[in-house]
Amino acid sequence: MTIRKNQANLTAAEKKAFVDAVLEVKRRGVYDEFVAAHRLRFALDMNTGVYVGHFGPSFLPWHRKFLIDFEKELQKVNWSVSIPYWDWTADNTVASSIWAPDFLGGTGRALDDQVMDGPFAYSAGNWPINIQVDSRPFLARNLAYRVPSLPTRAEVDAALAIPTYDSAPFRDGSAGFRARLEGADGYLSMHNRVHSWVWGQMESSVSPNDPVFWLHHAFVDKLWVDWHKLHPTSAEYLPAGATADVIDLNETMP
């Protein structure tokens, strides 16, 4: 069984095991396949008007499958590794332990946002950015540059209190739990705001280039579980059917 832990509670050995597995998946060339898949899915969602991985109801199940597939690759390297989650309502500063040199490394330098410390720094030689949206071959971050703060626990609790999974029009403008959590009711709210707060590749279609992507989405996935527990009798995926341009309940998800 895979148990995802809060990254703040990981031991030094658990941090190292996770980092080592991620680096090995990258070395094998598999990591970049995930980055390319996300870039393609995002482009399709943005440009075709059919919403699968983003901007619609299947945002949560699509990313859950994406997490599971990546976790399986990590476990081919080390069976004990799972994706930890980053509770950005609590670990919400540039000084939080998630950004320490022994884990994900910190913010980028002022010159070009290049991350200079930790195992994913370009200078360490193990983390070239091969699937790009610009010409930077290095991991880039500028923590708290675009937006000064991360979502709060009160904002999360307000989202969790919404009893309906999603609502018409099942895209931007929806008012259900999924839309509130993803950020469809405002680009810089909840999930979307975290991507913007990290900046660099996280603010783009190739966001999995930054390993924090997985920890961010593991927390988003946990919040979906928390929502189900709070609404056991009404926690049904919507829309149920016959809704254009989004994935219905019994429709195959690309």
Disulfide bonds with the S-S distance in Angstrom:
none
